[in-house]
């Protein structure tokens, strides 16, 4: 269904393009084609000239159109603003990431410090318990030795 519309659009556009930018009238072109030894080559050259003329017209219009220049300037300004906003977001993101990393590092240091304290406390408690058991075993061994000597 889209194909006939595309064809119609292309044909209409081509006809308008040809009428706007043709350098010769249809009558003149047909006469020239009849006189030409290679009509296809002549027609191609005419098409190239029309295309060049159209391009020159569009380039001149673009360069001299105040409205187009305003649109381009506005577009550049908006793009620059967008880029600046993206940079700011990037900087904010970097700062947030840095803060989170510092927070994680602080938490890790605190956890390591707490773990070290707990390990030290546990080791100290184990040492006390072991010392008490050793003392108790010495006392018992001493009593056993005294009993054996009797």
Secondary structure, DSSP 8 states (H G I E B T S, - for coil): -HHHHHHHHHHHHHHHHHHHH-SS-HHHHHHHHHH-SSHHHHHHHHHHHHHHHHHHHHHHHHHH-HHHHHHHHHHHHHHHHHHHHHHHHHHHHHHHHHHHHHHHHHHHHHHHHHHHHHHHHHHHHHHHHHHHHHHHHHHHHHHHHHHHH-
